[in-house]
């Protein structure tokens, strides 16, 4: 049974006018409503007016979806007889503020229809009749916490969808919340090797997104390596996926760097980007690196320091450059000597599944950057030279990438990597809170960009300039 009682408090009259109290199954609710009257001045206007009103009603639903409380329900009831018809909108809530929701709905539809409609408030009797008709012909009242769009969703084919390739075979990254319909969004698997950038301010959810991509990529058979800057991905991944875990240290980095003894230019590029070498220091280091010969195993930095100490040169600049370079290399050698030896890093890279490489125990950012660059170059080298590893689709997630892929340093280390690794089935996920600090190659060569909240105007401009995006977004 539906029972109505008109609000009759003088102090509420202005705010709660045309709101009626309803009792449905012992529950006290409030209702308000209005009828949509179409203004038609001639036969030619009938079709355009009808389309305008229909579009206005649909848009009203989408706007109210964002504004209405979870406790509200809105019924759009259309009644058709042989000669007459009409549409009424009824708002129901357990709060008396439902009148405000109804006024928002009526003012919205008036504005969106280009004033081609007139709104008439419904009386108590008219609201009652509309709700009775709704129930008489099979309608039912939803639970107050139900989402009203289940009863009032337009046809999907009539609505625009996000401009992204539609597939259910890729990596699920979320669903739309402010589009006309809710739709799950997937990254096709082939986009992984075209590289992904995840940008956002601190606390915006970048790591959570990256962890989700890692877990779901692994479920699709992708080999995943996470370079964990802060030691947080082990908790983020949790029990969602089996994973290997290793804490990186300098002996591990040294062992991996020894893979490039035959290609000293690789070592030089990495150390130049991390140690911020002067041209004179770079020249002297390149000379020393060519003298390493067949050095292998650990303690590569100790051996470089020893070669520098024994290096002889008559020019004054050689002596000054040697001592300044020695100070930088000796810091790495000291870290190399302090940490225990662990030779499992390469097996973690080559093994299938998900590997988390924890960089958080390294105290200085320069050591974390060095470790990240070495792991990236080793992964690239294995992808090129190991046929079995090349055939496997691989994804490396680089946390705090602005420390690794700097705008003014290290560009040569990653330039070719971002441009060419697709042919070796290797993709990168660059996670950064500061896109303006990244090199141009890092922005230009990431095919997919996932953008969380960005507070810096400079960062927003850099992102906008790196992609094709309308000015009004």
Buried (B, 14 or more C-beta within 10 A) or exposed (E): EBEBEEBEEEEEEEEBEBBBBBEBEEEEBBBBBBBBEBEBEEEEBEEEBEEBBBBBBBBBBBBBBEEBEEBBBBBBBEEEEEEEEBBBBBBBBBEBBBBBBBBBBBEBBBEBBEEBBEBBBBEBEBBBBBBEEBEEEEBEBBEBEEEBBEBBBBEEEEBEBEEBEEEEEBBBBEEBEEEBBEBEBBBBBBBBBBBBBBBBBEEBBBBEBBBBBBBBBBEEEBBBBBBBBEBBBBEBBEEBBEBBBBBBBBBBBBBBBBBBBEEBEBBBBBBBBBBBBEEBBBBBBBBBBEBBEEBEEBBBBBBBBBBBEEBEEEEEEBEEBBEBBBEBBBBBBEBBEEBEBBEEBBEBBBEEBBBBBBBBEBEEBBBBBBBBBBBBBBBBBBBBEEEEBBEBBBBBBBBBBBBBBBBEBBBBBBBEBBEEBBEBBBBBBBBBBBBBBBBEBBBEBBBBBBBBEBEBEEBBEBBBEBEEEEEEE
